[in-house]
Amino acid sequence: MPIGELAALGTASCWAVTSLAFAEASRRVGALRVNLLRLPMAFVLLSLVVAGRTAPFHDLNGPRLGFLAASAVIGLVAGDLAFFGALRRLGPRLTSLLMSLAPIFAAMAGIAMLSELPGTWAVAGIVLTLGGVAWVVLEQRQGQTSGRQSPLGLVLGLVGAACQGFGLALAKLGMDGEVTPLVATWVRIGVATFAMWAAALAVGATRGLGLAAALRSAGSFITTGAVFGPFVGVWLSLTAARFTAVGVAATIMATTPILLIPLVMITERYRPTMRALLGTLVAVLGVALLFSR
């Protein structure tokens, strides 16, 4: 059974749900409040699960902890900050397109750091999947703007994609085939929570935030996003990275825009165009290649 590929598909499904939940939460209370609340929520949930395991940290040593901490800072903190910076400057369409380059950076990191050389079928699957995703993402819906061409936004989008790809490879190095994805996720989310809050406190961004009021206004959406995102989603993403090549895992995870289509059909009564359907078909063929390679 292709455990890694199935976990990656599960990750993409989780991120489809969490993107809708966090979008609504951010609309109600702002992205900063959502970011400062979602990570502690996920860390508490992960701590409860870890507490029920026997000797969960047995295989966690100094070097592995260092790689996992680095992956958290690069992939979850720097990557998210770059993503939101690009989102403000470019809009969601161009930012999503740039973030779909993360699998390419993951594959590069896999070659350089893990000696994971993709075979012919894997390369074909990656190209087809990313091509289908890009074709769907580039479609401009009625009423959408094309996005601003901000040079800084483009740089931030590329940095976000690179951080996500290299962060996944660093996490796999940290697991080293011994540390469980659950414990690795607990470490990454714990480090990311500390780093995010430390940065917010250092710049005075926490004054007057009204987090209690934010929870009353958008608590259900933030909780849903935290469960499907940094809790289950990141846990599944590390499961995928452990059991398959990081380039393959990141490519399947990048199908989130495809998996969003049926959710948006339900929540926004969106009717997919022929272009969206064709792009979905191409992406599905690419994922099928990655499963069957």
C-alpha positions in Angstrom: 0.0 0.0 0.0 1.5 3.4 -1.0 1.3 4.9 2.6 3.3 8.0 1.8 1.2 8.9 -1.3 -2.1 8.3 0.5 -0.9 10.4 3.4 0.1 13.2 1.0 -3.4 13.1 -0.6 -4.9 13.2 2.9 -2.7 16.3 3.6 -4.0 18.0 0.5 -7.6 17.2 1.5 -7.0 18.6 5.0 -5.5 21.8 3.6 -8.4 22.3 1.3 -10.7 22.3 4.4 -8.4 24.5 6.5 -8.0 27.1 3.7 -11.7 27.7 3.7 -11.9 27.8 7.5 -9.0 30.2 7.8 -10.2 32.4 5.0 -13.5 33.0 6.8 -11.7 33.4 10.2 -9.3 35.9 8.7 -12.1 37.8 7.1 -13.8 38.1 10.5 -10.8 38.8 12.8 -7.7 39.3 10.7 -4.8 37.0 9.6 -2.6 37.9 12.6 -5.1 36.8 15.2 -5.7 33.6 13.3 -2.0 32.8 13.1 -1.4 33.5 16.8 -4.3 31.3 17.8 -4.1 28.3 15.4 -0.6 27.1 16.3 -1.2 27.0 20.1 -4.5 25.2 19.5 -2.8 22.6 17.4 0.1 22.2 19.9 -2.4 21.5 22.7 -4.1 18.8 20.6 -0.8 17.2 19.7 0.3 17.3 23.3 -2.8 15.4 24.3 -2.1 12.7 21.7 1.6 12.5 22.5 0.8 12.2 26.3 -1.1 9.0 25.5 1.9 7.3 23.9 4.6 5.2 25.7 8.1 6.8 25.6 7.3 8.9 22.6 10.6 10.8 22.7 12.8 7.7 22.9 14.4 8.2 19.4 14.7 12.0 19.6 18.3 13.1 20.0 20.1 16.4 19.6 20.8 16.3 15.8 17.3 15.1 15.0 15.8 17.8 17.2 18.0 20.4 15.5 16.8 19.4 12.0 13.2 19.4 13.2 13.5 22.8 14.8 15.1 24.2 11.7 12.4 22.8 9.6 9.8 24.5 11.8 11.5 27.9 11.6 12.0 27.6 7.9 8.9 25.8 6.7 6.2 26.9 9.2 7.4 30.4 10.4 9.5 31.9 7.6 7.4 30.2 4.9 4.1 31.3 6.3 5.3 34.9 6.8 6.5 35.0 3.2 3.2 33.5 2.0 1.1 36.1 3.8 3.4 38.9 2.6 3.0 37.7 -1.0 -0.8 37.3 -0.5 -1.1 41.0 0.5 0.9 42.2 -2.5 -0.1 39.8 -5.3 -3.5 38.5 -4.3 -4.5 34.8 -3.9 -4.3 33.7 -7.5 -0.7 34.6 -8.2 0.4 33.7 -4.7 -1.2 30.2 -5.1 0.6 29.8 -8.4 4.0 30.7 -6.9 3.3 28.4 -3.9 2.6 25.5 -6.4 6.4 25.6 -7.1 7.1 24.2 -3.6 7.3 20.6 -5.0 10.1 21.6 -7.3 12.1 23.1 -4.4 11.2 19.9 -2.4 12.6 17.7 -5.1 15.8 19.8 -5.3 16.2 19.5 -1.6 15.5 15.8 -1.8 18.3 15.4 -4.3 20.8 17.6 -2.4 20.0 16.5 1.2 18.5 13.1 1.0 19.9 11.6 -2.3 16.4 11.1 -3.6 16.8 10.9 -7.3 13.3 10.9 -9.0 12.8 8.3 -11.7 11.3 8.9 -15.2 7.7 8.1 -14.0 8.1 10.3 -11.0 9.3 13.2 -13.1 6.4 12.7 -15.5 3.9 12.5 -12.7 5.3 15.7 -11.1 5.1 17.6 -14.4 1.6 16.5 -15.1 0.3 17.2 -11.6 1.9 20.6 -11.4 0.8 21.5 -14.9 -2.8 20.6 -14.1 -2.7 22.5 -10.8 -1.2 25.6 -12.5 -3.8 25.4 -15.3 -6.6 25.5 -12.7 -5.0 28.2 -10.5 -4.3 30.5 -13.5 -8.0 30.6 -14.5 -9.5 34.0 -13.6 -13.0 33.8 -12.3 -15.5 36.5 -13.1 -15.1 39.4 -10.8 -11.5 38.5 -9.9 -8.6 40.8 -10.5 -5.5 39.5 -12.1 -3.3 40.5 -9.2 -0.7 43.2 -8.8 2.7 42.7 -10.3 4.8 43.5 -7.2 8.5 42.6 -7.5 8.7 42.1 -3.7 5.5 40.0 -3.8 7.0 37.8 -6.4 10.2 37.3 -4.3 8.1 36.6 -1.2 6.1 34.0 -3.1 9.2 32.3 -4.3 10.7 32.4 -0.8 7.5 30.9 0.7 7.6 28.1 -1.8 11.3 27.4 -1.2 10.8 27.5 2.5 8.0 25.0 2.3 9.9 22.6 0.1 13.2 22.8 2.0 11.3 22.6 5.3 9.8 19.3 4.4 13.2 17.9 3.5 14.7 19.1 6.8 11.8 17.4 8.6 12.5 14.1 6.9 16.2 14.5 7.9 15.0 15.1 11.5 12.9 12.0 11.6 15.8 10.0 10.3 13.6 7.0 9.8 13.3 6.6 13.5 11.3 9.5 15.0 7.6 9.1 14.5 5.7 11.7 12.4 3.6 12.4 15.4 6.5 13.4 17.6 8.2 15.2 14.7 4.9 17.2 14.3 4.8 18.0 18.0 8.3 19.4 17.9 7.7 21.4 14.7 4.5 22.9 15.9 5.9 23.6 19.4 8.9 25.4 17.9 6.8 27.3 15.4 4.4 28.4 18.2 7.2 29.7 20.3 8.9 31.5 17.4 5.7 33.1 16.1 4.7 34.4 19.5 8.2 35.6 20.3 8.4 37.5 17.0 4.9 39.0 17.6 5.9 40.1 21.1 9.2 41.5 19.9 7.6 43.9 17.5 4.7 44.7 19.7 2.1 43.2 17.5 0.2 41.6 20.4 -1.0 44.8 22.0 -4.7 45.4 21.8 -5.3 42.2 19.7 -8.4 41.1 21.7 -7.8 37.4 21.2 -10.7 36.5 23.5 -13.1 38.6 21.3 -11.6 37.0 18.2 -12.4 33.5 19.6 -15.9 34.5 20.3 -16.3 35.8 16.7 -14.4 33.2 14.8 -13.6 30.4 17.2 -15.3 27.7 15.4 -13.5 28.5 12.1 -10.1 28.9 13.8 -10.6 25.6 15.6 -11.6 23.8 12.4 -8.6 25.2 10.6 -6.3 24.3 13.5 -7.5 20.7 13.5 -7.3 20.1 9.8 -4.2 22.3 9.3 -1.3 22.3 11.8 -2.7 19.3 13.7 -3.8 16.5 11.3 -2.6 18.1 8.1 1.0 18.6 9.2 1.0 15.2 10.9 0.0 13.6 7.6 2.5 15.6 5.6 5.3 14.2 7.7 3.9 10.7 7.4 4.0 11.3 3.6 7.6 12.6 3.8 8.7 9.6 5.8 7.3 7.0 3.5 7.9 8.5 0.0 10.3 10.9 -1.7 9.7 14.5 -0.5 9.3 15.7 -4.1 6.5 13.2 -4.7 4.9 14.0 -1.4 5.0 17.8 -2.0 3.6 17.4 -5.5 0.5 15.4 -4.3 0.1 18.0 -1.5 0.0 20.7 -4.1 -3.3 19.4 -5.4 -5.1 21.4 -2.8 -6.6 23.8 -5.4 -8.0 20.8 -7.2 -9.6 19.4 -4.1 -11.0 22.8 -3.3 -13.3 22.7 -6.3 -16.0 20.4 -4.9 -15.9 22.3 -1.6 -16.3 25.6 -3.3 -19.1 24.1 -5.4 -20.9 23.4 -2.1 -20.1 26.6 -0.1 -20.1 29.1 -2.9 -22.3 27.4 -5.6 -19.3 27.6 -8.0 -19.8 25.8 -11.3 -16.4 24.5 -12.6 -15.5 25.5 -16.1 -14.3 23.2 -18.8 -10.8 24.6 -18.2 -11.0 23.7 -14.5 -12.3 20.2 -15.4 -9.5 19.6 -17.9 -6.9 20.9 -15.4 -8.3 18.6 -12.8 -8.1 15.6 -15.2 -4.4 16.3 -16.0 -3.6 16.7 -12.3 -5.4 13.4 -11.5 -3.5 11.6 -14.2 -0.2 13.0 -12.8 -1.2 11.8 -9.3 -2.1 8.4 -10.7 1.4 8.1 -12.2 2.9 9.0 -8.8 0.9 6.2 -7.2 1.7 3.6 -9.8 5.4 4.4 -10.3 
